[in-house]
Amino acid sequence: MSRLGIVVIVPTYNNHKTLQRILDGVLAYTDQIIVVNDGSTDGTSQILTAYPQLHHITFSENKGKGMALRSGLKKAKELGFQYAITIDSDGQHYASDLPIFVKEISQVTEAVLLIGSRNMSHESVPQKSSFGNKFSNFWFWFETGIKLSDTQSGYRAYPLTAIPSRFYTRKFEFEIEVIVRSAWNGVTVRNVPIRVLYDPEERVSHFRPFKDFTRISILNTVLVLMTFFYIIPRNFIRSFKKKKLTDFVKQNIFGSGDSPEKMAISIGFGVFMGIAPVWGFQTAIVITASVFLRLNKVLAFTFSNISLPPFIPLIIYGSLLVGGLVAPSVKRQNLFHPDENNFAVIQSHLVQYLVGSLILAAIMALLIGFGSYVLIKLRNNRTVAAAE
């Protein structure tokens, strides 16, 4: 553990019945331990006086598990460690499972975040814990695309230099925030098998079902919104930028396995969103909608860029011109003066612009989409004929 730069973090709050057993168990493997006393009001402070060789962090009042972990992780980085293994002090985890994490860390060549996977079907596991874990597993998969068997276990190994440097949650929901955002940053997140013990005589749970579940639900709502409106578009654009133009044409147009109909609809949808009055949100909406509608994301995104800066004046002009046929509010001759064809015109003739842009978007989507379909169909026919 010393060679790999591993430290063990033990957050504790009023776990005097089990704390000593946990610390003694960890000391059998390493003396590099950070204990975070999260404002305990029982005999925790007296117990910790017997362990002066450990790194101590003490809060004068309870701040929540998230803050305890954040403080421990920050201290671990300051001390120069590479990995921090966190173990709960309520007695449910076995220190003898530490070698499982160490072995996995010693075998990887890139940053990995390990989460101990408990046997949630064990008879000692409370039903509410089993349900909460399934709930958390689903949302983690929804937000990252990674399937795990346990996302709530506090027995974990964090790659200190790869996880985010700033966090926003303070209590139990922190353990969700850190794994989701680490996965978004490209950190590998996976489970390792561990044992678990829920002893009702010893274990003290500080999880508040209503308050903490509400906080977790709010966090998941925010993470889902970020997934669709930031993470998915960001990841797509990053992969898109890595492609050369010739590779893009070969792979996504000529080499696509999609039908001509699907490709044409994707192109038409991209054109529509590029002209529609959703400035600044085209990329997020196009890619997110393409995922839901199972369209060709690359084609839809590419053709949504019809609203590139050089074309914006023409789109504004065309929108106002078309809108004037339906909801006239400006003299048509004014549209031919470039100095007046700007966002001030849009502001003063908003209804005309909105109506016109939607009609123009629909017309152009139909024309370009249908034209694309014809061209793709012709090329496919030629390819088939040449093969025969």
SULJOTA-V464685 format. One record per helix or strand. SS is the DSSP state (a for helix, b for strand). FROM is the first residue (numbers start at 0). LEN is the number of residues. If there is no record, write none. Layout:
BEGIN
SS&FROM&LEN  SS&FROM&LEN
END
This chain:
BEGIN
b&5&7  a&18&9  b&32&6  a&43&5  b&54&5  a&64&14  b&82&4  a&94&13  b&111&6  a&126&18  b&155&4  a&173&11  b&187&6  a&208&33  a&244&10  a&259&16  a&281&12  a&296&11  a&308&18  a&331&5  a&337&3  a&342&6  a&349&38
END
